[in-house]
Amino acid sequence: MIKHPFYLSILFLFSISFIYSQETAAEKAQRMAWFEDAKLGIFIHWGIYAVNGIDESWSFYNRYLPYEEYMKQLDGFTANKYDPKSWGRLIKESGAQYAVLTTKHHDGVALWDTKMSDLNVVDRTPASRDLVTPFCDALREEGLKVGLYYSLLDWSHPDYDHFISGKKRYDKDEKRWASFLDFNRGQLKEISQQFNPDLYWFDGDWDHSAEEWKAKDIRKMLLDRNPNTILNSRLQGYGDYATPEQGLPILRPKSKYWELCMTINDSWGYQPQDQQYKTPSQVLRIFIECIRMGGNLLLDIGPKEDGTIPQEQVEVLKELGRWTRKHKEAVYGTKAGIPHGHFYGPTALSRDSTTLYLYLVNQPKGQVLIKGLKNKVNRIWVVGNGTKLPYKVMGKAYWSSVPGLLYIDVPEEVQDEEVTVLAVLLDGKISLHREE
């Protein structure tokens, strides 16, 4: 993933989507609707780097080992236990609504039978077959959206101007750069025509400007092929949604549509020595924070070279699935919650703003409190349980416009083992008292 300091410094500037067509705001909202409602996706970093369990592409770029040693992993990439249907079932079970597979990382090794180069798993590895088509088929069988990752830069291509950190192949050579752009365009055309993804997840745009990448042309080509497809922001501003990475935002990103991409341990691809796995509880709380701010979580897993998913990762996805199934009404189709200060914890709202969801990330002892709620409450219940909860409004002075304090009883026996969710049904769209 991204480790280039210059890119990190400008990522925020380019994280907001721009529309460079005649698409109206309403048309974009319709195109983005499934993504906005999805809330959870699974990122999958799979490539030859899983053979030795080392950093994807960056291992040779940052000179941790010679390029030739890195590429020897081609000989060990078998995918001999790859079962895309089991992947699809697991992703579905996790509660994710889409998944994104790395079709080609910065090392240039394609997971499909590209005709633009022989650097692919069909021609150069024991796997000897296209791995992308069965992945797409498996997701669609489960009713999931298909996302495909593609690195714009390619450190193996002889006409790409960078090779390893601090070393360039050439400074200015318009003919070679045009040749590389033709290569990129050809691979993207293959992806578009063969797999027709619902979402393109670009990466590696930091070396060149939008004009140099011909980003506008790339966007047009892909949307001409499929007007409903979605592009992430890493196309030098010609994308549809922001992609903060690893660090959970403190404040809601300025882009209406956004997605946090985050590893399940500390590595993107499979690295057996990395046992710093986030617990299901930790992942769940990060996920809830994304929901609170109206965004998605794209949680990354890294299969082994044979195509099996480590059990530690499977267990996290299964527990995430248990919670999302139970609390689905407070997950999918929700929007950002109310400002801090009204409730001590994350919140979200139903699409019509008439139901307020309270996420109790710490098991309460007694009552929970909502401040500044002007609405009348019609009913409060435990999501996934259905138990109706008693509540009481206190401290409301008849002569003041300031609402009273809403206290809700939450007995221990109705609480979830991880995070309990309460639904507060209001008498109309939520209305809050603010002293600004």
C-alpha positions in Angstrom: 0.0 0.0 0.0 1.0 3.7 0.2 4.3 4.4 1.9 5.5 7.3 -0.2 5.8 10.4 2.1 5.0 12.9 -0.7 1.8 11.1 -1.5 0.8 11.0 2.1 1.3 14.7 2.4 -1.1 15.5 -0.5 -3.6 12.6 0.0 -6.0 14.8 1.9 -5.9 17.4 -0.9 -7.0 14.9 -3.5 -9.3 12.8 -1.3 -12.4 14.7 -2.3 -14.1 13.5 -5.5 -14.5 15.8 -8.4 -17.0 15.4 -11.3 -15.5 16.0 -14.7 -18.5 15.1 -16.8 -22.0 16.3 -17.2 -23.2 14.0 -14.4 -25.6 15.8 -12.0 -25.5 15.5 -8.2 -28.6 13.4 -8.3 -27.1 11.1 -10.9 -24.0 10.7 -8.9 -26.0 10.0 -5.7 -27.8 7.3 -7.6 -24.6 5.7 -8.8 -23.0 5.9 -5.4 -26.1 4.6 -3.5 -25.0 1.0 -3.0 -21.5 2.1 -1.9 -22.9 4.6 0.6 -25.2 2.0 2.1 -22.7 -0.9 2.1 -20.6 0.2 5.1 -18.3 -2.9 5.1 -16.0 -4.2 2.4 -13.1 -6.7 2.4 -9.8 -5.8 0.9 -7.6 -8.8 -0.4 -3.9 -8.4 -1.0 -2.8 -11.5 -2.8 0.3 -11.9 -4.9 3.7 -13.5 -5.2 4.8 -11.6 -2.1 2.9 -14.2 0.0 5.4 -16.9 -1.1 8.2 -15.5 1.2 5.8 -13.5 3.4 7.4 -10.1 2.7 6.2 -6.6 1.9 4.4 -6.4 -1.4 6.5 -4.6 -4.0 8.1 -2.2 -1.5 10.6 -5.0 -0.5 12.7 -4.4 -3.6 11.7 -0.7 -4.2 13.1 0.2 -0.8 16.1 -2.1 -1.4 15.4 -4.6 1.4 16.3 -7.3 -1.1 17.4 -7.3 -4.8 14.6 -7.1 -7.5 15.8 -10.5 -8.9 15.4 -12.2 -5.5 11.9 -10.7 -5.1 10.8 -12.0 -8.5 12.0 -15.5 -7.7 8.8 -15.8 -5.8 7.1 -16.3 -9.1 8.3 -19.9 -9.0 6.6 -20.6 -5.7 3.2 -19.1 -6.3 0.9 -22.1 -6.7 -2.6 -21.1 -5.7 -3.2 -24.8 -5.4 -5.8 -24.5 -2.6 -7.5 -21.4 -4.0 -11.2 -21.9 -3.5 -12.9 -18.6 -4.6 -16.4 -19.9 -3.6 -15.3 -20.4 0.0 -13.8 -16.9 -0.1 -17.2 -15.6 -1.4 -19.0 -17.4 1.4 -16.7 -16.1 4.1 -16.9 -12.5 2.8 -20.7 -12.8 2.7 -20.7 -14.2 6.3 -18.6 -11.3 7.5 -21.4 -8.9 6.6 -19.4 -7.2 3.9 -21.3 -6.0 0.9 -18.3 -5.8 -1.5 -14.7 -7.0 -1.8 -11.6 -5.6 -3.6 -8.9 -7.9 -5.0 -5.4 -6.7 -6.0 -5.3 -7.6 -9.7 -1.8 -6.1 -10.0 0.3 -4.5 -7.3 3.3 -2.2 -7.9 5.5 -5.2 -8.8 3.6 -5.5 -12.1 2.5 -9.2 -11.6 -1.0 -9.6 -12.9 -3.4 -12.1 -11.5 -5.2 -12.5 -14.8 -4.1 -13.6 -18.3 -3.2 -10.2 -19.6 -2.1 -10.0 -23.2 -0.2 -6.8 -22.6 2.7 -8.6 -20.9 3.9 -12.1 -19.9 4.4 -10.9 -16.3 1.3 -12.7 -15.0 0.4 -15.7 -12.9 -0.8 -17.6 -16.0 2.5 -17.5 -17.9 5.1 -17.2 -15.1 3.9 -19.1 -12.1 2.9 -22.7 -11.2 -0.7 -21.4 -10.7 -1.0 -21.3 -14.5 -4.5 -19.8 -14.6 -6.5 -16.7 -14.4 -7.4 -16.1 -10.7 -9.6 -13.0 -11.2 -12.5 -14.4 -13.1 -13.4 -17.1 -10.5 -13.2 -14.4 -7.8 -15.6 -12.2 -9.6 -18.0 -15.1 -10.3 -17.9 -16.2 -6.7 -18.7 -12.7 -5.3 -21.6 -12.3 -7.8 -23.0 -15.7 -6.8 -23.2 -14.4 -3.2 -24.9 -11.1 -4.4 -21.8 -9.0 -3.5 -20.3 -6.1 -5.4 -17.0 -6.7 -7.2 -14.1 -4.3 -6.6 -10.7 -4.6 -8.4 -7.5 -3.0 -7.3 -5.0 -1.8 -10.0 -1.7 -0.1 -9.6 -1.2 2.7 -12.1 2.6 2.6 -11.7 4.5 -0.6 -12.5 8.0 -1.0 -11.2 8.7 -4.0 -13.5 7.7 -2.4 -16.8 10.7 -1.2 -18.8 8.9 2.0 -19.9 7.9 3.1 -16.4 10.2 5.9 -15.4 10.9 4.9 -11.8 12.4 1.6 -10.7 13.7 1.5 -7.2 13.8 4.3 -4.6 16.3 7.0 -5.5 16.8 5.6 -9.0 15.0 6.5 -12.2 15.1 4.8 -15.6 14.9 8.0 -17.4 14.0 11.7 -16.9 12.2 12.8 -20.0 11.3 10.5 -22.8 7.9 11.1 -24.3 8.0 8.1 -26.5 8.7 5.7 -23.6 6.1 7.3 -21.4 3.5 7.1 -24.2 4.4 3.4 -24.6 3.7 2.9 -20.8 0.4 4.7 -21.0 -0.6 2.5 -23.9 0.2 -0.6 -21.7 -1.8 0.8 -18.8 -4.8 1.6 -21.1 -4.6 -1.9 -22.6 -4.7 -3.6 -19.2 -7.5 -1.4 -17.9 -9.4 -2.2 -21.1 -8.9 -5.9 -20.4 -10.2 -5.5 -16.8 -13.1 -3.5 -18.0 -14.2 -5.9 -20.7 -13.4 -9.2 -19.0 -14.5 -8.5 -15.4 -16.7 -5.4 -15.6 -16.1 -4.5 -11.9 -18.6 -2.4 -9.9 -15.6 -0.5 -8.4 -12.0 0.3 -9.4 -9.5 0.8 -6.6 -6.6 2.7 -8.0 -3.2 3.1 -6.3 0.2 4.4 -7.1 -0.8 7.7 -8.7 1.7 9.9 -6.7 4.6 9.9 -9.2 2.7 11.8 -11.9 0.0 14.5 -12.4 -3.5 13.8 -13.6 -2.5 15.2 -17.0 0.5 12.9 -17.2 -1.6 9.9 -16.3 -4.4 10.9 -18.7 -6.6 10.4 -15.7 -9.6 12.2 -17.3 -9.3 9.8 -20.3 -9.1 6.8 -18.0 -12.2 7.8 -16.1 -14.1 8.4 -19.4 -13.0 5.0 -20.8 -14.2 3.1 -17.8 -17.5 5.0 -17.3 -18.2 4.7 -21.0 -17.9 0.9 -20.6 -20.0 0.8 -17.4 -21.8 4.1 -16.5 -22.5 2.7 -13.0 -19.0 1.8 -12.0 -17.3 3.7 -9.1 -13.7 4.9 -8.9 -11.7 5.6 -5.8 -9.9 8.9 -5.3 -6.4 7.7 -6.2 -6.6 8.8 -9.7 -5.2 12.3 -9.0 -8.6 13.7 -8.2 -10.7 12.0 -10.9 -12.3 9.6 -8.5 -15.6 9.4 -6.6 -14.7 8.8 -3.0 -11.9 9.4 -0.5 -9.6 6.7 0.8 -8.0 7.4 4.2 -5.5 4.7 5.0 -4.8 2.9 8.3 -5.4 5.9 10.5 -9.0 6.2 11.7 -10.2 9.8 11.1 -10.9 11.8 14.2 -13.3 14.1 12.3 -15.6 13.1 9.4 -13.7 13.5 6.1 -14.9 16.4 4.0 -15.8 14.1 1.1 -19.5 12.9 1.3 -18.3 9.4 0.3 -15.3 7.8 2.0 -13.8 4.5 3.0 -11.1 3.7 5.6 -8.8 1.0 4.3 -7.1 -0.8 7.2 -5.1 -4.0 7.7 -6.3 -6.8 10.0 -2.8 -7.0 11.5 0.1 -4.7 10.5 0.6 -6.1 7.0 -1.3 -5.9 3.8 -0.2 -9.2 2.3 0.4 -12.5 4.1 3.4 -12.3 6.5 3.5 -15.2 8.9 5.7 -13.4 11.4 3.2 -10.6 11.8 0.9 -11.8 14.7 -0.2 -8.3 15.6 -3.8 -9.1 14.8 -6.5 -6.8 15.9 -9.1 -8.5 18.0 -12.7 -8.8 16.8 -13.6 -6.3 19.5 -11.1 -3.7 18.2 -12.1 -4.2 14.6 -15.8 -3.8 15.5 -15.2 -0.6 17.4 -13.2 0.9 14.4 -16.1 -0.2 12.1 -18.6 1.5 14.3 -16.6 4.7 14.2 -16.7 4.6 10.4 -20.5 4.1 10.6 -20.7 7.1 13.0 -19.0 9.3 10.5 -21.1 8.1 7.5 -18.2 6.1 5.9 -17.2 2.5 5.1 -14.5 0.2 6.4 -12.5 -1.7 3.9 -10.9 -4.4 6.1 -7.8 -6.1 4.5 -6.9 -9.7 4.7 -3.9 -11.5 3.1 -4.2 -15.0 1.9 -1.2 -17.4 1.7 0.4 -18.2 -1.6 -1.7 -21.4 -1.9 -4.9 -19.4 -1.6 -5.9 -20.3 1.9 -6.9 -17.6 4.4 -5.1 -17.7 7.8 -7.4 -18.9 10.5 -6.8 -15.8 12.7 -8.2 -13.7 9.9 -11.2 -16.1 9.4 -12.1 -15.8 13.1 -12.2 -12.0 13.0 -14.4 -12.0 9.9 -16.8 -14.6 11.4 -17.2 -12.6 14.7 -17.7 -9.4 12.7 -20.4 -11.3 10.8 -22.1 -12.4 14.0 -22.4 -8.8 15.1 -23.5 -7.3 11.7 -26.2 -10.0 11.3 -27.7 -9.2 14.7 -27.5 -5.4 14.2 -28.1 -5.1 10.5 -30.8 -2.4 10.9 -28.2 -0.2 12.6 -25.5 -0.8 10.0 -26.6 -0.9 6.4 -28.3 2.2 4.9 -27.6 4.4 8.0 -26.0 7.8 7.8 -23.7 9.8 10.1 -24.9 10.3 13.6 -25.4 13.3 15.9 -22.6 15.7 17.1 -20.5 14.8 20.1 -21.9 16.1 23.4 -25.4 14.8 23.0 -24.4 11.2 23.8 -21.3 9.6 25.2 -20.6 7.2 22.4 -21.0 6.6 18.7 -24.4 7.2 17.0 -26.0 6.9 13.6 -29.3 7.8 12.0 -31.7 6.0 9.9 -32.0 7.1 6.3 -35.0 9.2 7.1 -33.5 10.6 10.3 -36.4 9.4 12.4 -34.5 6.7 14.3 -31.4 7.4 16.3 -29.0 4.5 16.9 -26.8 4.4 20.1 -23.8 2.2 20.1 -22.8 1.2 23.7 -19.2 0.4 23.2 -18.7 -0.1 26.9 -21.2 -2.2 28.8 -23.2 0.3 30.8 -24.0 -0.1 34.5 -27.4 1.3 34.8 -28.7 4.2 32.6 -27.4 5.9 29.5 -28.1 9.6 28.8 -29.0 11.7 25.8 -28.9 15.5 26.0 -30.5 18.2 23.9 -33.1 16.0 22.1 -36.0 18.1 21.3 -38.1 15.3 19.8 -40.7 13.3 21.6 -39.7 9.6 21.9 -42.1 7.1 20.6 -40.3 3.9 21.5 -36.8 2.6 22.5 -35.7 -1.0 21.9 -32.6 -3.2 21.8 -31.5 -3.8 18.2 -31.3 -7.5 17.4 -33.2 -8.3 20.6 -36.4 -6.4 20.4 -36.7 -5.7 24.1 -38.5 -2.5 24.7 -36.7 -0.3 27.2 -38.0 2.1 29.8 -36.9 5.7 29.7 -37.5 8.9 31.6 -37.1 12.7 30.8 -35.8 14.7 33.7 -34.6 18.2 34.4 -37.0 19.9 31.9 -38.0 23.4 33.1 -41.3 24.6 31.8 -40.0 28.1 31.2 -36.9 27.0 29.2 -36.4 26.0 25.6 -33.6 23.6 26.7 -34.8 20.0 26.5 -34.7 17.7 29.5 -32.2 14.9 30.0 -33.3 11.5 28.5 -32.3 8.6 30.7 -32.6 5.0 29.3 -32.5 1.9 31.4 -30.3 -0.9 29.9 -30.4 -4.0 32.0 -27.4 -6.3 31.8 -29.4 -9.3 30.4 -30.2 -7.5 27.1 -26.6 -6.4 26.4 -24.5 -7.8 23.6 -21.2 -9.5 24.4 -19.4 -6.9 22.3 -21.4 -3.7 21.5 -25.1 -3.3 22.4 -27.1 -1.0 20.0 -30.3 0.9 21.0 -32.8 2.2 18.6 -34.6 5.4 19.6 -37.7 6.0 17.5 -38.6 9.7 17.3 -41.9 11.5 16.4 -40.3 13.0 13.3 -36.9 13.9 11.9 -34.4 14.4 14.7 -34.2 17.9 16.1 -31.4 18.9 18.5 -30.9 21.8 20.8 -27.6 23.5 20.1 -26.2 26.6 21.9 -24.0 27.8 19.1 
